[in-house]
Amino acid sequence: MVKREDLYGIAYYKKAVYYGSTKPDLRFRIAWNKKDDTLEAAVWKEPYCYDVTPEEEIERKVFSADDEGLCQITDWINEKAN
């Protein structure tokens, strides 16, 4: 289970991509979208990393780039993990 406090503040995502995983087998990625100042979250099943997972196996969703968006990302990742 991912908690909001497990994620960094917005300033981090403007500079770097965040990767993580939840039990039992879900991986996720959070990245800044420079074109429209949003956050994109992606989830996929193990065993592969993001770069080699087939595109059709990755689910993505766009969120607002603020604390509310990070809370929504947390909820969405946890929903996908169940």
VOBA-1610 file (N, C-alpha, C; in pm, whole numbers, padded with zeros to 5 digits, always signed):
BEGIN
Met+00084-00118+00000Met+00000+00000+00000Met+00089+00124+00000Val+00055+00216-00087Val+00128+00343-00096Val+00054+00446-00012Lys+00128+00523+00066Lys+00070+00632+00144Lys+00117+00764+00084Arg+00038+00867+00101Arg+00073+00998+00046Arg+00210+01043+00096Glu+00240+01015+00221Glu+00369+01058+00275Glu+00486+00980+00217Asp+00459+00869+00146Asp+00565+00795+00077Asp+00613+00867-00049Leu+00530+00956-00101Leu+00563+01029-00224Leu+00627+01163-00189Tyr+00708+01214-00281Tyr+00775+01342-00261Tyr+00682+01458-00294Gly+00730+01579-00270Gly+00655+01699-00307Gly+00668+01726-00456Ile+00588+01817-00507Ile+00581+01848-00649Ile+00718+01887-00706Ala+00798+01958-00632Ala+00929+02002-00683Ala+01015+01884-00729Tyr+01005+01772-00662Tyr+01083+01653-00700Tyr+01047+01608-00842Tyr+00918+01602-00872Tyr+00872+01549-01000Tyr+00906+01641-01117Lys+00931+01767-01088Lys+00973+01858-01194Lys+01115+01828-01240Lys+01190+01755-01157Lys+01330+01727-01188Lys+01359+01580-01215Ala+01275+01490-01163Ala+01305+01347-01175Ala+01177+01264-01184Val+01191+01146-01236Val+01082+01049-01244Val+01091+00960-01121Tyr+00976+00927-01064Tyr+00971+00843-00945Tyr+00918+00705-00981Tyr+00991+00603-00941Tyr+00949+00464-00962Tyr+00928+00399-00826Gly+00829+00310-00820Gly+00804+00238-00696Gly+00728+00110-00724Ser+00701+00038-00618Ser+00623-00085-00631Ser+00541-00107-00505Thr+00436-00186-00520Thr+00351-00223-00408Thr+00344-00374-00405Lys+00307-00425-00293Lys+00287-00569-00285Lys+00148-00600-00335Pro+00120-00706-00403Pro+00214-00814-00426Pro+00299-00798-00551Asp+00248-00738-00658Asp+00327-00742-00783Asp+00303-00624-00876Leu+00271-00509-00822Leu+00242-00393-00905Leu+00355-00291-00895Arg+00399-00245-01010Arg+00499-00139-01016Arg+00433-00011-01065Phe+00493+00105-01030Phe+00436+00231-01076Phe+00545+00332-01106Arg+00503+00433-01180Arg+00593+00542-01223Arg+00513+00671-01218Ile+00574+00777-01165Ile+00511+00909-01162Ile+00607+01006-01229Ala+00557+01078-01329Ala+00643+01168-01406Ala+00572+01299-01436Trp+00651+01404-01443Trp+00602+01538-01477Trp+00582+01547-01628Asn+00469+01601-01670Asn+00444+01626-01811Asn+00467+01775-01834Lys+00577+01810-01898Lys+00616+01950-01917Lys+00522+02026-02008Lys+00459+01957-02101Lys+00373+02023-02199Lys+00252+02089-02136Asp+00191+02021-02039Asp+00069+02078-01980Asp+00073+02085-01827Asp+00193+02075-01770Asp+00212+02087-01625Asp+00117+01996-01546Thr+00119+01868-01579Thr+00042+01768-01507Thr+00135+01656-01463Leu+00083+01568-01383Leu+00156+01448-01344Leu+00092+01328-01413Glu+00175+01241-01468Glu+00124+01119-01528Glu+00169+01002-01442Ala+00073+00921-01400Ala+00104+00800-01326Ala+00083+00682-01419Ala+00168+00582-01404Ala+00157+00460-01484Ala+00173+00341-01391Val+00097+00235-01417Val+00108+00112-01339Val+00120-00006-01435Trp+00192-00108-01390Trp+00205-00231-01467Trp+00243-00344-01371Lys+00219-00466-01415Lys+00251-00583-01334Lys+00397-00622-01352Glu+00455-00677-01246Glu+00590-00732-01254Glu+00590-00847-01353Pro+00701-00892-01402Pro+00833-00882-01344Pro+00920-00777-01409Tyr+00874-00711-01515Tyr+00962-00624-01593Tyr+00963-00481-01544Cys+01072-00412-01576Cys+01081-00269-01547Cys+01001-00192-01652Tyr+00983-00065-01629Tyr+00903+00020-01716Tyr+00954+00019-01860Asp+01083+00029-01877Asp+01141+00043-02011Asp+01123-00078-02101Val+01105-00196-02044Val+01091-00316-02128Val+00953-00379-02120Thr+00863-00322-02041Thr+00726-00372-02036Thr+00654-00330-02164Pro+00585-00423-02230Pro+00510-00386-02351Pro+00409-00274-02322Glu+00400-00180-02412Glu+00313-00063-02394Glu+00169-00102-02361Glu+00119-00207-02421Glu-00020-00247-02399Glu-00044-00302-02257Glu+00062-00327-02183Glu+00050-00376-02046Glu+00064-00265-01942Ile+00085-00143-01988Ile+00100-00028-01898Ile-00029+00054-01902Glu-00082+00083-01784Glu-00201+00168-01773Glu-00158+00304-01721Arg-00205+00410-01786Arg-00165+00547-01750Arg-00287+00632-01716Lys-00262+00732-01634Lys-00366+00828-01601Lys-00299+00961-01567Val-00362+01071-01606Val-00309+01206-01583Val-00380+01269-01464Phe-00302+01339-01383Phe-00352+01404-01262Phe-00300+01547-01256Ser-00367+01630-01176Ser-00322+01767-01158Ser-00189+01766-01081Ala-00106+01862-01110Ala+00027+01871-01049Ala+00021+01954-00921Asp-00045+01900-00822Asp-00056+01964-00692Asp-00074+01856-00586Asp-00088+01896-00462Asp-00099+01798-00355Asp-00224+01712-00371Glu-00333+01772-00418Glu-00455+01695-00441Glu-00431+01587-00547Gly-00358+01622-00652Gly-00324+01526-00755Gly-00241+01411-00700Leu-00147+01440-00611Leu-00066+01335-00550Leu-00151+01244-00461Cys-00249+01301-00393Cys-00341+01219-00313Cys-00423+01128-00405Gln-00468+01182-00518Gln-00545+01102-00614Gln-00458+00992-00675Ile-00332+01022-00702Ile-00240+00921-00754Ile-00225+00808-00653Thr-00208+00844-00527Thr-00196+00743-00420Thr-00318+00651-00419Asp-00436+00710-00423Asp-00559+00631-00424Asp-00568+00542-00547Trp-00532+00597-00663Trp-00541+00521-00787Trp-00446+00402-00788Ile-00323+00424-00744Ile-00225+00314-00738Ile-00274+00205-00643Asn-00324+00245-00527Asn-00374+00147-00431Asn-00495+00071-00484Glu-00580+00139-00557Glu-00696+00073-00620Glu-00647-00032-00720Lys-00547+00001-00800Lys-00493-00091-00900Lys-00421-00209-00834Ala-00369-00189-00714Ala-00295-00295-00645Ala-00389-00401-00585Asn-00515-00366-00569Asn-00611-00462-00510Asn-00677-00548-00614
//
